[in-house]
């Protein structure tokens, strides 16, 4: 069967966040899906199949995401990658509605070649900074927020962009502080560089030491920084080694994530 590797939230190969994408006739058993995701060994592999006309209700395709270790409730970059494959191969025209564990997610192609994802905004709950998290992260937090069940991270605000970029955390120690992991963020040092805030994401609990660019995390970062900066439309730079930009637009209880994607591998999966 056809398998593609797509770099998401970037306009050039070998940057952004790579995702495996498989378009299927139906979902095989979960063990097979997990085996393929482990073999692909990227942050997420997306599996999608078309819903029969009239049976999909509000959705056109069913979509699931697996890390090398587990299935996840929400993934932005692999959704972007799947929409990119559908639109560039003629698999679907116009907005595509995905039925997922996080509800119906809509991906809409734009005239400039980018894609807009319509995701639920993460509910942010301020929490006390957990004891020991500063030592595990290697930096002193300013504030902390729980990001709710779909995202499942602890969002940590740090002093400045330089601190975020220089993090070298103790990943084993970080694993105890949230369901998925830690989002570390700070205000941009120089907004003239094209971004309003920076972030890095560490997800040891789902088998990802550092995620290159995390769409789901930006459903929490968008409301967090929109409140502080007083603007609903922002651009985030995820300052991982691969790096990538996510444009965000806050719309009440929805967050629009806007980015590009590039297919870098298009091949055949040789497996029963």
C-alpha positions in Angstrom: 0.0 0.0 0.0 1.0 3.6 -0.6 2.9 5.4 2.2 4.1 9.0 2.3 6.3 11.0 4.5 5.3 14.7 4.7 7.1 17.5 6.4 4.5 19.7 8.0 4.5 23.4 9.1 7.3 24.2 6.7 7.6 25.1 3.0 10.9 23.2 2.4 12.0 19.6 2.8 13.9 18.4 5.9 12.4 21.0 8.1 9.1 21.2 10.1 7.7 18.0 11.6 7.7 14.8 9.5 4.6 12.5 9.6 3.8 9.2 8.0 0.5 9.2 6.0 -1.5 6.1 4.9 -4.8 6.3 3.1 -6.7 3.0 3.7 -9.9 1.4 2.7 -10.7 0.8 6.5 -8.8 0.7 9.7 -7.0 -2.7 10.3 -6.5 -3.8 13.9 -4.8 -1.5 16.4 -1.8 -3.7 16.8 -1.0 -3.4 13.0 -1.5 0.4 13.1 0.9 0.6 16.1 3.5 -1.6 14.4 3.5 0.6 11.3 3.8 3.7 13.4 6.8 2.1 15.3 8.4 1.3 11.9 7.9 4.8 10.5 9.3 6.1 13.8 8.3 9.7 13.4 6.4 11.7 16.0 3.1 10.6 14.5 1.8 8.4 11.7 -1.7 9.3 10.4 -4.1 6.6 9.2 -7.2 7.8 7.3 -10.0 6.2 5.3 -12.9 7.7 3.4 -16.3 7.5 5.1 -19.1 6.1 2.8 -21.3 8.8 1.4 -24.3 9.3 3.7 -22.7 7.4 6.6 -20.0 9.9 7.6 -22.5 12.4 9.0 -20.5 15.6 9.6 -17.2 14.1 8.3 -15.7 12.9 5.0 -12.7 10.9 6.4 -11.9 9.0 9.6 -8.5 9.9 11.0 -6.3 8.4 13.7 -2.8 9.2 14.9 -0.2 7.0 16.4 3.3 7.8 17.9 5.8 5.0 17.9 4.5 4.2 21.4 0.7 4.9 21.5 -2.4 6.4 19.9 -3.0 10.1 20.7 -6.2 12.1 21.0 -5.1 15.0 18.8 -2.3 15.8 16.4 -2.0 19.0 14.3 1.0 18.3 12.1 -0.2 14.8 11.0 -3.6 16.3 10.2 -2.0 19.0 8.1 0.1 16.3 6.4 -3.0 14.1 5.7 -4.9 17.1 4.2 -1.8 18.0 2.1 -1.7 14.5 0.7 -5.5 14.5 -0.1 -5.3 17.9 -1.8 -2.1 17.3 -3.8 -3.2 13.8 -5.1 -6.8 14.7 -5.9 -8.1 12.5 -3.1 -10.3 15.3 -1.9 -11.2 18.7 -3.2 -12.0 21.7 -1.0 -12.4 21.6 2.8 -12.0 18.1 4.3 -13.8 17.1 7.5 -12.0 14.5 9.6 -13.8 12.4 12.2 -11.3 12.0 15.1 -11.1 11.3 18.8 -11.2 15.1 19.3 -14.4 15.6 17.3 -14.7 16.8 13.7 -11.6 18.7 12.6 -11.7 20.7 9.3 -8.7 21.3 7.0 -9.2 24.0 4.4 -6.8 24.7 1.5 -6.0 28.3 0.9 -5.2 30.1 -2.4 -1.6 30.7 -1.3 -1.0 26.9 -0.9 -1.2 26.8 2.8 -3.8 24.9 4.8 -6.0 26.0 7.7 -6.8 23.6 10.4 -9.9 24.3 12.6 -9.2 22.8 16.1 -10.8 23.1 19.5 -9.1 25.7 21.7 -7.4 24.1 24.7 -8.9 25.1 28.0 -6.1 26.6 30.1 -6.2 26.3 33.9 -3.4 28.1 35.9 -1.8 25.8 38.3 1.0 26.0 40.9 4.4 25.3 39.5 5.1 21.7 40.5 7.9 21.0 42.9 11.0 19.8 41.0 9.9 20.9 37.5 12.5 23.7 37.4 15.3 21.2 38.1 13.9 18.7 35.5 13.5 21.4 32.9 16.8 23.2 33.7 15.1 26.7 34.0 13.0 28.6 36.4 9.3 28.8 35.4 7.4 32.0 35.6 3.9 30.5 35.3 2.3 27.1 34.6 -1.0 26.0 33.1 -2.8 22.7 32.6 -3.9 22.4 28.9 -6.9 20.0 29.3 -7.6 16.5 28.1 -7.1 16.8 24.4 -3.6 18.3 24.6 -2.6 16.8 27.9 0.5 18.9 28.6 1.8 21.2 31.3 2.5 24.6 29.7 5.4 26.4 31.3 6.2 30.1 30.7 9.9 30.9 30.8 11.8 34.2 31.2 12.8 34.8 27.5 13.5 33.3 24.1 17.1 32.5 24.9 16.1 30.4 27.8 13.7 28.3 25.7 16.3 27.8 23.0 19.0 26.7 25.4 16.9 24.1 27.3 18.5 20.6 27.8 15.9 19.0 30.1 16.0 15.7 32.1 13.4 13.9 30.1 12.9 11.1 32.5 12.2 13.6 35.3 9.9 15.6 33.1 7.7 12.5 32.5 6.0 12.7 35.9 4.4 16.2 35.4 1.7 15.6 32.8 -0.1 13.1 30.7 1.9 13.8 27.5 4.7 16.2 28.4 5.9 19.8 28.7 5.4 22.8 26.5 8.0 25.4 27.3 7.4 28.9 25.9 8.4 32.6 26.0 7.7 35.9 24.3 9.7 36.5 21.2 12.9 38.5 21.7 12.5 40.4 18.4 9.0 40.2 16.8 10.5 41.7 13.6 12.0 38.3 13.0 8.5 37.1 12.1 7.2 35.4 15.2 5.5 36.6 18.4 6.4 33.7 20.7 8.7 30.7 20.8 8.1 27.2 22.1 9.7 23.8 22.5 7.8 20.6 23.3 9.0 17.5 25.2 6.8 14.4 25.2 8.6 11.5 26.9 5.3 9.8 27.9 4.4 9.1 24.3 7.8 8.2 23.1 8.9 11.6 21.7 11.8 13.2 23.4 11.3 16.5 21.5 8.6 17.1 18.9 9.8 19.3 16.0 6.6 21.3 15.5 3.4 20.6 17.4 0.1 21.8 16.1 -1.9 20.6 19.1 0.3 22.5 21.5 -0.5 25.7 19.6 -4.2 25.3 20.5 -2.9 26.1 24.0 -0.2 28.6 23.0 -2.6 30.7 21.0 -5.0 31.6 23.8 -2.0 31.9 26.3 -0.2 34.5 24.2 -3.3 36.2 22.7 -4.3 37.1 26.2 -0.9 38.5 27.0 -0.2 40.2 23.7 -3.8 41.5 23.1 -4.1 40.1 19.6 -6.1 37.1 18.3 -3.8 36.4 15.3 -0.2 35.4 16.1 2.8 33.5 14.7 4.6 30.9 16.8 8.1 29.6 16.1 8.8 26.2 17.5 12.6 26.4 18.1 13.5 22.7 17.8 16.5 21.7 15.7 14.2 21.2 12.6 12.1 24.3 13.5 8.8 25.4 12.0 6.2 28.2 12.1 2.6 28.0 13.0 0.2 30.9 12.3 -2.6 31.0 14.8 -6.0 32.7 14.8 -8.1 32.6 17.9 -11.8 32.3 17.2 -13.8 31.9 20.5 -13.6 28.2 21.4 -11.7 27.3 18.1 -8.1 27.9 17.1 -7.1 28.1 13.5 -3.7 26.7 12.8 -2.2 27.7 9.4 0.8 26.2 7.8 2.3 24.5 4.7 3.5 21.0 4.0 5.9 19.2 1.6 5.9 15.5 0.6 9.4 14.2 0.8 8.9 10.4 0.4 6.2 8.6 -1.7 6.6 4.8 -1.6 5.1 1.4 -1.0 4.6 -0.3 2.3 5.5 -4.0 1.8 3.5 -5.7 4.6 0.5 -8.0 4.8 
